[in-house]
């Protein structure tokens, strides 16, 4: 379900999968280096 670039190892950064029917985040992938992800409050 990700977007691949031209010929490299894949996308770098944050990828978020969202269920649009339920309007909720299903998965968050951190494939980069040094990208902070804040803790959830719930």
N, C-alpha and C positions, 0 to 999 in steps of 0.2 A: 504494500500500500504506500510505498515511498516514491519519491521522485529521484531518479538516477541522473547523474550528470554525464557528460560526454564519454569518458572512458576511465575515470578515476575510481576510487574505492567506494564512492557513494556520496550522499549529501553530508555536509558537516554542519552541525548546529543543533537546534531544537526542532524536533518533529512531533506534532501533536495530532493524535487521532481522536476525532470527535464524532459521537453518535448524534447525527442531526435530528433524528426523530425524537430522542429523549433530551436533546440539548445538554449532554454531559460529556466530559472528557473521559475517553476510554483508556488511553495510554499516552505517556510522555516519554520520548526517547531523547537522550542527550548523547549525541555522537561527536561532539566537539571537545575542545580542551579549554578548561578554565571558564566555563559558562556557568554562572551561579543560578541555581533553581531554588527559589524561596520555599520554605516549609509551608504546608497547608495549615489553615486555622480551623479545620473541621474534620 
